[in-house]
Amino acid sequence: MKAKIAIACQGGGSQTAFTAGVLKAFFDHKVQDKYEIVSLSGTSGGGICAFFAWLALHLGHDTCDELIEFWQDNCAQTSQEKFINRLMIAWVNAVNKGIIPSINQSPASESAKAMAKFTTAGLRREFSDLKELLTQHADFNQMAEFKGKAPILVLGACNILSGRLTKFSSYNEVIKPEHLTASACVPNIFPAVEFNGQAYWDGLFSDNPPIEALIKGPVIGSFVPDEVWVIKINPTTIDHIPTEVSDIHDRRNQLEGNVSLFQNLSQIEFLNTLYEIGAYKKSHLATYGITHAIRIPKSFPDDPDKAYHIPMIEMSAELQKSMNFAGKLDRDPKHIKLLIDDGIKQGTKFLKDIGMI
């Protein structure tokens, strides 16, 4: 019997092109044939990557070519797009280093809208409109067919009116472009995404990525995994104390991006411990499709005293050190290719380490 797995994809803007590379490696090595992928989750760019992998599985595709094509289209392609991209990255780096002052302006203001319209004039519409790019690469008229069926897709977002953490789940609802744009709505860059009488910001403020939700019946039904694999963008550790303004900003962003992840992991660890010592009535848990603790590949002993942990696929150490906050906004084709290539490399290494290839 195939082991059931869930794949959780952390958000991180353009740096989640790394995730696209990891998922490409998974598809290239037929993970979907050797394991039963019961769910995928993600936040922001990680959510978009998870979405295209989820869609490929439902459509029965052997590859995730559409995901890679999405990232290629998301890159700056024309000379004007490349100029705008370079200008934006230079501006962000200069602000983070304190060279120029930060201009605090609401993205919902009329002046901000006018500036956005001016700077994007003449650009491909899909370069400046995420919803347009998504609808060019996915037929959202098909999504009703996949509601309630495995694999399940879970997207993290934050409801800014209620203050509640939100999980959009294909188990309960039909996935729409707004679910993806809401999960990727960075509040100081984009206006809040509004639909169904609610307003949403980036899932960074909720789950990055949703993990605990992958074992909850109301979110994924009976599709509970044996293992959870996490594709992680923000580094856990660094080798120096940040003292420069830009380094402090970068490290703060990394820590903020990781806080919900580690909270989710500690909760699952605690639930696993309770399950293994018999604290739950197994007959009751079975009604929710839970028949076991979350298993972990034995090739990843995080701590010899623990029976389990959840493995993470991360960028190479060299690439991690070269990344900064501006890199999460950089859509230069060379930058995106570098991330995808490292994702393929690290995804392949992960599969070798667990003995799948």
Backbone torsions as a table, in degrees:
resi	resn	phi	psi	omega
1	MET	NA	135.0	-178.9
2	LYS	-69.0	140.0	172.2
3	ALA	-70.2	143.0	179.0
4	LYS	-94.3	130.6	-179.2
5	ILE	-126.7	153.4	170.6
6	ALA	-120.2	144.1	179.9
7	ILE	-119.0	122.3	-178.2
8	ALA	-111.9	130.8	-172.9
9	CYS	-117.8	113.1	-179.0
10	GLN	-70.6	147.8	178.4
11	GLY	-82.3	160.4	179.1
12	GLY	173.9	32.5	176.3
13	GLY	59.6	-136.9	-177.6
14	SER	-61.6	-25.1	-179.3
15	GLN	-67.5	-13.1	176.6
16	THR	-76.7	2.0	167.1
17	ALA	-59.9	-27.6	172.8
18	PHE	-57.5	-42.8	179.8
19	THR	-62.2	-39.3	177.3
20	ALA	-59.2	-39.6	177.9
21	GLY	-65.6	-41.2	178.3
22	VAL	-62.1	-46.7	-179.3
23	LEU	-65.0	-35.0	175.4
24	LYS	-61.3	-43.2	178.1
25	ALA	-62.0	-40.4	178.6
26	PHE	-61.1	-46.5	-179.7
27	PHE	-68.0	-41.6	-179.2
28	ASP	-60.2	-33.6	-179.5
29	HIS	-98.1	14.6	171.8
30	LYS	58.9	42.0	174.3
31	VAL	-56.5	-35.6	-177.8
32	GLN	-66.0	-18.8	177.0
33	ASP	-89.4	-30.1	-174.3
34	LYS	-94.3	-19.2	175.7
35	TYR	-127.6	159.2	171.6
36	GLU	-98.2	107.4	-179.9
37	ILE	-81.7	106.3	-174.6
38	VAL	-92.7	-20.3	179.8
39	SER	-161.8	155.9	172.6
40	LEU	-135.5	145.4	176.8
41	SER	-136.2	161.3	178.6
42	GLY	-173.4	164.8	177.9
43	THR	-132.0	139.4	175.5
44	SER	55.7	-128.4	178.7
45	GLY	-61.1	-32.5	176.0
46	GLY	-65.0	-35.7	177.5
47	GLY	-66.4	-37.6	178.4
48	ILE	-66.3	-41.8	176.8
49	CYS	-62.3	-45.7	179.0
50	ALA	-60.8	-39.7	-179.7
51	PHE	-59.5	-48.5	-177.1
52	PHE	-68.5	-33.7	175.4
53	ALA	-67.5	-43.4	177.6
54	TRP	-58.8	-44.9	-179.6
55	LEU	-64.3	-42.8	179.0
56	ALA	-60.5	-40.0	179.3
57	LEU	-65.4	-42.3	179.6
58	HIS	-67.1	-33.2	-179.3
59	LEU	-83.7	-4.1	178.6
60	GLY	74.5	24.7	179.9
61	HIS	-78.8	143.4	178.8
62	ASP	-85.1	-12.7	-178.9
63	THR	-128.2	169.0	173.4
64	CYS	-115.9	47.4	-177.3
65	ASP	-58.0	-36.8	-177.5
66	GLU	-62.8	-33.2	177.8
67	LEU	-65.2	-45.5	179.4
68	ILE	-66.2	-38.9	178.3
69	GLU	-65.7	-35.8	175.3
70	PHE	-58.0	-47.4	-178.1
71	TRP	-67.1	-35.5	177.5
72	GLN	-65.2	-39.7	177.4
73	ASP	-71.6	-26.9	-179.9
74	ASN	-74.9	-16.5	179.4
75	CYS	-71.8	155.7	170.4
76	ALA	-69.4	123.1	-174.4
77	GLN	-113.0	-47.7	-178.8
78	THR	-80.6	165.0	179.2
79	SER	-61.4	-36.4	179.5
80	GLN	-67.6	-42.0	178.7
81	GLU	-63.8	-40.5	179.5
82	LYS	-66.4	-38.0	177.9
83	PHE	-65.0	-46.6	179.0
84	ILE	-60.7	-41.2	-179.8
85	ASN	-64.2	-46.3	179.7
86	ARG	-62.7	-41.3	-179.8
87	LEU	-62.7	-43.9	-179.0
88	MET	-64.8	-43.9	-179.3
89	ILE	-65.8	-41.4	178.1
90	ALA	-62.9	-40.0	179.4
91	TRP	-63.8	-48.6	-179.0
92	VAL	-61.5	-43.3	179.1
93	ASN	-63.8	-40.5	-179.6
94	ALA	-66.1	-39.9	177.7
95	VAL	-65.1	-45.7	-178.1
96	ASN	-64.8	-27.8	178.6
97	LYS	-88.7	-2.6	179.0
98	GLY	78.1	14.5	-178.9
99	ILE	-73.9	-39.3	176.2
100	ILE	-126.8	153.4	-178.0
101	PRO	-73.2	152.0	175.9
102	SER	-79.6	138.3	176.6
103	ILE	-103.6	110.5	-179.1
104	ASN	-86.0	112.1	-177.4
105	GLN	-144.7	131.8	179.7
106	SER	-67.8	132.0	176.9
107	PRO	-65.8	-13.5	178.4
108	ALA	-90.4	-4.7	-178.0
109	SER	-73.1	156.9	179.9
110	GLU	-64.5	-37.2	179.9
111	SER	-65.7	-39.5	178.9
112	ALA	-66.8	-39.9	178.5
113	LYS	-64.4	-39.4	179.3
114	ALA	-65.9	-42.0	178.5
115	MET	-63.5	-42.8	179.2
116	ALA	-62.3	-41.2	179.6
117	LYS	-64.7	-39.1	-179.7
118	PHE	-67.6	-46.9	-175.5
119	THR	-72.3	-22.8	-178.5
120	THR	-99.8	1.5	178.6
121	ALA	-60.9	129.2	179.1
122	GLY	87.5	-6.7	178.5
123	LEU	-85.5	159.9	172.3
124	ARG	-58.4	138.0	-178.0
125	ARG	-61.1	-38.3	-178.6
126	GLU	-68.7	-17.4	177.9
127	PHE	-74.9	-31.9	-176.0
128	SER	-108.1	-1.2	-176.7
129	ASP	-133.0	103.1	-176.4
130	LEU	-61.0	-40.5	-179.9
131	LYS	-61.2	-40.5	178.0
132	GLU	-62.7	-43.1	-179.9
133	LEU	-63.4	-42.3	179.7
134	LEU	-63.2	-45.2	-176.7
135	THR	-71.4	-20.1	174.9
136	GLN	-74.7	-24.4	-175.4
137	HIS	-109.1	-4.6	179.4
138	ALA	-144.8	138.1	177.5
139	ASP	-90.4	99.7	-176.4
140	PHE	-74.3	-7.1	173.6
141	ASN	-71.6	-16.4	-179.9
142	GLN	-84.9	-15.7	-166.1
143	MET	-62.9	-28.0	-179.8
144	ALA	-61.7	-27.4	-179.9
145	GLU	-65.3	-24.2	-170.8
146	PHE	-101.7	-4.4	-179.5
147	LYS	-60.9	130.4	176.3
148	GLY	78.4	0.9	-177.1
149	LYS	-110.1	146.5	176.6
150	ALA	-77.9	145.0	-2.1
151	PRO	-73.6	153.2	178.9
152	ILE	-95.6	141.9	175.9
153	LEU	-108.7	131.3	177.6
154	VAL	-123.9	124.9	-179.2
155	LEU	-116.5	133.4	-179.6
156	GLY	-92.2	135.8	175.3
157	ALA	-150.1	171.9	179.3
158	CYS	-123.1	122.1	175.4
159	ASN	-79.2	110.1	-171.8
160	ILE	-80.9	-13.2	176.8
161	LEU	-83.8	-47.5	-178.9
162	SER	-86.1	-20.5	-175.9
163	GLY	77.3	7.7	-177.3
164	ARG	-89.0	146.3	174.1
165	LEU	-75.9	132.9	-172.9
166	THR	-116.8	135.4	172.0
167	LYS	-119.7	111.1	172.4
168	PHE	-81.0	123.2	-175.2
169	SER	-125.2	132.0	177.7
170	SER	-70.2	-9.4	174.3
171	TYR	-70.1	-34.1	-174.4
172	ASN	-106.7	-21.3	-173.7
173	GLU	-147.4	161.6	177.8
174	VAL	-81.0	125.8	-177.3
175	ILE	-70.1	132.0	-179.6
176	LYS	-122.6	162.1	177.1
177	PRO	-56.7	-34.0	-178.4
178	GLU	-62.7	-31.4	177.4
179	HIS	-62.6	-39.9	-179.2
180	LEU	-74.5	-42.7	180.0
181	THR	-69.1	-31.8	176.0
182	ALA	-64.6	-44.0	-179.6
183	SER	-64.1	-25.7	-176.7
184	ALA	-104.3	13.9	-174.1
185	CYS	-85.1	92.6	176.4
186	VAL	-73.0	118.4	-167.0
187	PRO	-65.3	-25.4	179.1
188	ASN	-90.3	2.4	178.0
189	ILE	-116.1	-40.9	-175.7
190	PHE	-120.7	148.0	171.5
191	PRO	-65.1	155.7	178.6
192	ALA	-56.6	144.1	176.5
193	VAL	-87.0	121.1	-175.4
194	GLU	-113.5	130.6	171.4
195	PHE	-164.4	154.7	-177.7
196	ASN	53.0	34.7	176.8
197	GLY	75.4	9.3	-179.8
198	GLN	-124.2	167.5	-179.9
199	ALA	-134.4	142.3	-171.2
200	TYR	-133.2	149.6	170.2
201	TRP	-119.8	177.0	-179.7
202	ASP	-46.9	139.9	177.4
203	GLY	-66.2	-7.6	175.3
204	LEU	-53.7	-31.0	-177.9
205	PHE	-82.0	-2.7	-179.5
206	SER	-121.3	-87.6	-179.6
207	ASP	-124.2	126.1	-179.5
208	ASN	-132.3	82.1	-0.4
209	PRO	-98.0	172.4	173.7
210	PRO	-62.9	124.1	177.5
211	ILE	-124.1	-51.2	179.6
212	GLU	-56.9	-34.6	-179.8
213	ALA	-61.7	-22.2	-176.9
214	LEU	-73.1	-7.2	177.8
215	ILE	-119.7	14.0	-178.1
216	LYS	-105.8	123.3	-178.6
217	GLY	-53.0	-45.8	-179.1
218	PRO	-62.3	-20.4	-177.9
219	VAL	-95.3	-39.2	-175.4
220	ILE	-126.6	8.3	179.3
221	GLY	67.0	-135.1	-177.1
222	SER	-92.5	7.5	-174.2
223	PHE	-88.0	67.9	-177.4
224	VAL	-90.9	130.2	-177.1
225	PRO	-81.8	159.9	169.5
226	ASP	-83.1	-34.3	-177.4
227	GLU	-134.9	150.9	172.7
228	VAL	-121.1	127.4	175.4
229	TRP	-109.1	133.4	-178.3
230	VAL	-112.7	126.7	172.4
231	ILE	-98.2	112.5	-167.1
232	LYS	-109.3	136.8	-178.4
233	ILE	-103.2	-49.6	-176.7
234	ASN	-76.8	128.4	178.6
235	PRO	-65.2	145.5	178.3
236	THR	-79.3	-47.7	-175.8
237	THR	-117.0	156.8	170.1
238	ILE	-132.4	165.8	-172.0
239	ASP	-104.0	13.4	179.6
240	HIS	-153.9	158.7	175.3
241	ILE	-84.7	120.3	-178.8
242	PRO	-69.3	130.3	178.8
243	THR	-123.5	-28.4	176.7
244	GLU	-72.5	149.0	-178.4
245	VAL	-55.8	-44.7	-178.0
246	SER	-66.1	-38.4	179.2
247	ASP	-66.7	-38.6	177.8
248	ILE	-63.5	-44.0	179.1
249	HIS	-61.2	-44.8	-180.0
250	ASP	-61.5	-46.0	-176.9
251	ARG	-67.9	-37.6	177.5
252	ARG	-62.1	-41.7	178.5
253	ASN	-62.3	-40.4	179.1
254	GLN	-64.4	-44.6	-179.0
255	LEU	-65.1	-41.4	177.9
256	GLU	-62.2	-37.3	-179.6
257	GLY	-71.1	-20.9	-177.0
258	ASN	-98.1	-18.5	-169.4
259	VAL	-59.1	-46.4	-178.7
260	SER	-69.2	-32.4	178.0
261	LEU	-59.8	-49.9	-177.3
262	PHE	-70.4	-30.4	174.4
263	GLN	-65.0	-43.3	177.1
264	ASN	-60.3	-44.4	-177.7
265	LEU	-64.7	-40.6	-179.8
266	SER	-67.0	-34.4	178.1
267	GLN	-67.5	-42.2	178.7
268	ILE	-65.9	-39.2	178.3
269	GLU	-60.3	-42.5	179.9
270	PHE	-65.7	-43.6	178.6
271	LEU	-62.9	-40.4	176.8
272	ASN	-60.0	-43.7	-179.8
273	THR	-61.1	-45.8	178.9
274	LEU	-61.4	-40.3	-179.9
275	TYR	-63.4	-45.3	-174.2
276	GLU	-70.9	-24.3	177.9
277	ILE	-93.1	5.9	175.1
278	GLY	80.9	26.2	-177.5
279	ALA	-76.9	-14.8	-180.0
280	TYR	-109.9	152.9	170.8
281	LYS	-79.9	112.3	-174.4
282	LYS	-64.3	-29.5	178.8
283	SER	-65.3	-34.4	178.7
284	HIS	-73.1	-43.9	180.0
285	LEU	-62.6	-32.4	-178.4
286	ALA	-62.7	-26.6	178.2
287	THR	-67.5	-18.3	177.0
288	TYR	-101.4	8.1	-179.3
289	GLY	80.3	10.3	-179.3
290	ILE	-97.0	113.3	-177.6
291	THR	-121.6	3.1	-175.8
292	HIS	-166.6	165.1	171.5
293	ALA	-75.4	164.1	177.2
294	ILE	-70.8	118.9	-179.7
295	ARG	-84.4	159.7	179.8
296	ILE	-130.9	146.3	175.3
297	PRO	-57.7	128.1	-176.7
298	LYS	-65.8	-16.0	-179.1
299	SER	-73.4	-2.5	-176.8
300	PHE	-122.1	68.6	-179.6
301	PRO	-74.8	96.1	179.9
302	ASP	-67.3	-37.6	-179.7
303	ASP	-150.2	120.8	-175.8
304	PRO	-60.0	-18.2	-179.8
305	ASP	-87.6	-6.7	-179.9
306	LYS	-103.7	145.4	179.3
307	ALA	-83.2	-11.0	-173.3
308	TYR	-157.9	159.9	165.0
309	HIS	-161.1	170.4	-179.4
310	ILE	-104.9	119.4	-175.7
311	PRO	-72.6	150.6	178.7
312	MET	-125.3	138.2	174.7
313	ILE	-103.0	119.4	-175.1
314	GLU	-125.2	162.1	175.6
315	MET	-59.4	157.2	172.6
316	SER	-60.1	150.7	-177.2
317	ALA	-57.9	-38.8	-178.4
318	GLU	-64.5	-42.4	-178.8
319	LEU	-69.5	-41.0	177.5
320	GLN	-54.6	-44.5	-177.5
321	LYS	-66.4	-25.4	-177.6
322	SER	-85.3	-9.0	-176.5
323	MET	-87.9	147.7	170.6
324	ASN	-141.7	-176.8	-176.1
325	PHE	-59.9	-41.2	-179.3
326	ALA	-59.3	-29.3	178.9
327	GLY	-64.4	-17.5	177.4
328	LYS	-79.8	-9.7	179.0
329	LEU	-111.8	-10.8	-172.1
330	ASP	-76.8	121.5	-179.3
331	ARG	-112.8	24.9	175.6
332	ASP	-64.9	133.6	-177.2
333	PRO	-56.4	-36.4	180.0
334	LYS	-67.3	-39.0	178.6
335	HIS	-63.9	-45.9	-179.1
336	ILE	-65.4	-42.1	179.6
337	LYS	-63.7	-40.9	178.8
338	LEU	-58.1	-43.0	-179.3
339	LEU	-69.3	-44.3	179.1
340	ILE	-61.8	-44.6	-179.3
341	ASP	-61.7	-40.7	178.5
342	ASP	-68.6	-35.2	176.6
343	GLY	-62.2	-43.0	177.1
344	ILE	-60.7	-43.9	-179.4
345	LYS	-63.3	-47.7	-177.0
346	GLN	-73.2	-33.8	176.6
347	GLY	-65.3	-41.2	178.1
348	THR	-66.0	-41.5	178.8
349	LYS	-61.7	-42.1	179.0
350	PHE	-58.9	-45.8	-178.9
351	LEU	-65.6	-34.6	175.6
352	LYS	-66.9	-41.1	-178.0
353	ASP	-64.6	-32.0	179.2
354	ILE	-91.9	5.1	174.3
355	GLY	79.1	18.9	-179.3
356	MET	-81.9	-28.9	177.9
357	ILE	-131.7	NA	NA
